[in-house]
Amino acid sequence: MKVITFILSLVLMAPAFANDENPAKQLLLKMADAVHNRNFDASFVVVKGKSMEPYRWLHAKQGNTELEHLSLLNGAGLEMVRIDSQVTYFEPQSEPYSIDTDSIAGPIPEVLFKDIERLSQHYDFVLGGKGRIAGRAAQLVRIESKDEYKFNYWLWLDAESSLLLKSAYVNQAGEMLEQLQLTHISVTEEPAALLLEMLNREFPTPLPAAATSQSEANTSSNNWQIGWLPSGFSLLKSDRHKLDLNNELTDYYLYSDGFVEVSIFVQRPLPGRRPSGALSSGATTVYVHNSGSFDVSVVGNIPATTAKAIAESVARPL
Amino acid sequence: MTKAHVNKLDNQHLSALLDGEQSLTDEVIAQQDAATLGRYALIGDVMRAESEDAFVFDISDSVAKALESEPVYADFTQKESQTAAIAATGTDNVVAFNWRKPVAQLAIAASVAMFAIVGIQTLPQGENSPNNEIPMLQTTPVTGMASPVSYSSEPALQNAEQGLRELQQQRIGALVLEHQRQARVAYSLEKAHTEAQAEEEKN
């Protein structure tokens, strides 16, 4: 009994000085630093259920300029290029475009390479065991959601260089839903020629900063009432626009808790009786809720139960 | 069933085969004439934007040709000299980046791509998954699992059902793509958001 009380008191005391002394957090910061300052050429695969996506990831630091290139190798492909704080997306189905941001929105959550401190309100950082990943000694770091409404994220970091070797979205039952595994990484002294070539290329000028337009957009268009979201999520943007693929009009809301993004779409219902339900691919869930006079769809890397609860909480404006 | 109806079903078969959604059986191949196969292969290539200069008009022809020139693939020295030549031209050594590729593909190509994703998403989840109480949608009907309506002998009703399903599939594809795109600006928005909040707290 005494032992249990002792452990309990330790657990309760831990948050008090977690900020500076959490080794898991320190490791993540080291990883972010390594990812930003090293020249490397890596390949990784993302396994989502029964599908698999291979990527190549190059990064270089040339003087004070960061160069990064992430490319999806299968199918029609997707190329993402970053020069410092400008990211350009090349997609098969549309014109390339640039965004003013200092990180690529790839399969790895961007916040991990940045300020993870702001996640600590809703996630715990826990050190896991050691193992061997991609032929290297690796240390597991677990980012655990404080409530059951989100997935956990586990990362295996190279014990030597702190670079990422493997990561996974893990549900509350401990099952890995979506895994990312490096198959090869080489760290070099000199930046790759491919990346240096980028400096001589012209890229589309970035779209006007979306950040400035968001506050007006919030008030102007939609006022659906979104009754429930897990704590920590805040509204980043809302507007009414047409979807690219099928030209359907939608009221759109983008929420984020700093780690995962959730999109909420409110649309005119499709004809016919259709049941509400969820689809999932890896960690991504799509929940389609048929609410009679309107359809609500929720998309994001969240459990299906959470997506369902969000979708069902959307109500008509008063 | 009318003759036309039968043919349509056959072609669906063939299309699925080319897209790698169905396994290759001699039977299926034997049923199809070479012209249809070639046409479908071409459609597939164009949709995936794989044919930049060389359009494959007849797959059986090119297969035959490829077989004739098979030794080339085993001739590594030749391959090396080719790549060396490319590298020597300087600008071409960035072939890994395809940003010079024309981006004039049809929008339908994307919806087809999303279609495939949706197909995967609908695969039943593990039996012991904690989300069992959540209904999982089945957008691509699997034999034996389709709703009874699909078995209707009334072609009109069947077509309507099919159309509706496609409509929903398209929508879900569009939503997933839109989410991916919007998520790209999320990080910078969020940063601006927190910075603005910090500003406010300071004042």
Chai-1 contact restraints between the chains, C-beta under 6 A:
chainA,res_idxA,chainB,res_idxB,connection_type,confidence,min_distance_angstrom,max_distance_angstrom,comment,restraint_id
A,S51,B,I120,contact,1.0,0.0,6.0,A-B,restraint_1
A,A76,B,R48,contact,1.0,0.0,6.0,A-B,restraint_2
A,A76,B,A49,contact,1.0,0.0,6.0,A-B,restraint_3
A,F90,B,W99,contact,1.0,0.0,6.0,A-B,restraint_4
A,P92,B,A49,contact,1.0,0.0,6.0,A-B,restraint_5
A,P92,B,Q105,contact,1.0,0.0,6.0,A-B,restraint_6
A,Q93,B,Q105,contact,1.0,0.0,6.0,A-B,restraint_7
A,Q93,B,A107,contact,1.0,0.0,6.0,A-B,restraint_8
A,Q93,B,A109,contact,1.0,0.0,6.0,A-B,restraint_9
A,Q93,B,A110,contact,1.0,0.0,6.0,A-B,restraint_10
A,E95,B,V103,contact,1.0,0.0,6.0,A-B,restraint_11
A,T101,B,Y187,contact,1.0,0.0,6.0,A-B,restraint_12
A,T101,B,S188,contact,1.0,0.0,6.0,A-B,restraint_13
A,S103,B,Y187,contact,1.0,0.0,6.0,A-B,restraint_14
A,A105,B,A183,contact,1.0,0.0,6.0,A-B,restraint_15
A,A105,B,R184,contact,1.0,0.0,6.0,A-B,restraint_16
A,E110,B,Y187,contact,1.0,0.0,6.0,A-B,restraint_17
A,A173,B,P130,contact,1.0,0.0,6.0,A-B,restraint_18
A,L194,B,V94,contact,1.0,0.0,6.0,A-B,restraint_19
A,E197,B,V94,contact,1.0,0.0,6.0,A-B,restraint_20
A,A210,B,V185,contact,1.0,0.0,6.0,A-B,restraint_21
A,A211,B,L189,contact,1.0,0.0,6.0,A-B,restraint_22
A,A211,B,A192,contact,1.0,0.0,6.0,A-B,restraint_23
A,L236,B,A186,contact,1.0,0.0,6.0,A-B,restraint_24
A,L236,B,L189,contact,1.0,0.0,6.0,A-B,restraint_25
A,L236,B,E190,contact,1.0,0.0,6.0,A-B,restraint_26
A,K237,B,L189,contact,1.0,0.0,6.0,A-B,restraint_27
A,L243,B,A174,contact,1.0,0.0,6.0,A-B,restraint_28
A,L243,B,E178,contact,1.0,0.0,6.0,A-B,restraint_29
A,L245,B,A110,contact,1.0,0.0,6.0,A-B,restraint_30
A,L245,B,S111,contact,1.0,0.0,6.0,A-B,restraint_31
A,L245,B,A174,contact,1.0,0.0,6.0,A-B,restraint_32
A,N246,B,Q170,contact,1.0,0.0,6.0,A-B,restraint_33
A,N246,B,A174,contact,1.0,0.0,6.0,A-B,restraint_34
A,L254,B,Q182,contact,1.0,0.0,6.0,A-B,restraint_35
A,S256,B,A186,contact,1.0,0.0,6.0,A-B,restraint_36
A,S256,B,E190,contact,1.0,0.0,6.0,A-B,restraint_37
A,E261,B,A183,contact,1.0,0.0,6.0,A-B,restraint_38
A,E261,B,A186,contact,1.0,0.0,6.0,A-B,restraint_39
A,S263,B,H179,contact,1.0,0.0,6.0,A-B,restraint_40
A,S263,B,Q182,contact,1.0,0.0,6.0,A-B,restraint_41
A,F265,B,L175,contact,1.0,0.0,6.0,A-B,restraint_42
A,L270,B,L167,contact,1.0,0.0,6.0,A-B,restraint_43
A,L270,B,Q168,contact,1.0,0.0,6.0,A-B,restraint_44
A,G272,B,L164,contact,1.0,0.0,6.0,A-B,restraint_45
A,G277,B,P135,contact,1.0,0.0,6.0,A-B,restraint_46
A,G277,B,L137,contact,1.0,0.0,6.0,A-B,restraint_47
A,A278,B,I134,contact,1.0,0.0,6.0,A-B,restraint_48
A,A278,B,M136,contact,1.0,0.0,6.0,A-B,restraint_49
A,L279,B,Q121,contact,1.0,0.0,6.0,A-B,restraint_50
A,L279,B,T122,contact,1.0,0.0,6.0,A-B,restraint_51
A,L279,B,L137,contact,1.0,0.0,6.0,A-B,restraint_52
A,S280,B,Q121,contact,1.0,0.0,6.0,A-B,restraint_53
A,S281,B,I120,contact,1.0,0.0,6.0,A-B,restraint_54
A,S281,B,Q121,contact,1.0,0.0,6.0,A-B,restraint_55
A,V286,B,I172,contact,1.0,0.0,6.0,A-B,restraint_56
A,S297,B,L175,contact,1.0,0.0,6.0,A-B,restraint_57
A,V299,B,L175,contact,1.0,0.0,6.0,A-B,restraint_58
A,V299,B,H179,contact,1.0,0.0,6.0,A-B,restraint_59
A,A304,B,N131,contact,1.0,0.0,6.0,A-B,restraint_60
A,A304,B,I134,contact,1.0,0.0,6.0,A-B,restraint_61
A,T305,B,N131,contact,1.0,0.0,6.0,A-B,restraint_62
A,K308,B,I134,contact,1.0,0.0,6.0,A-B,restraint_63
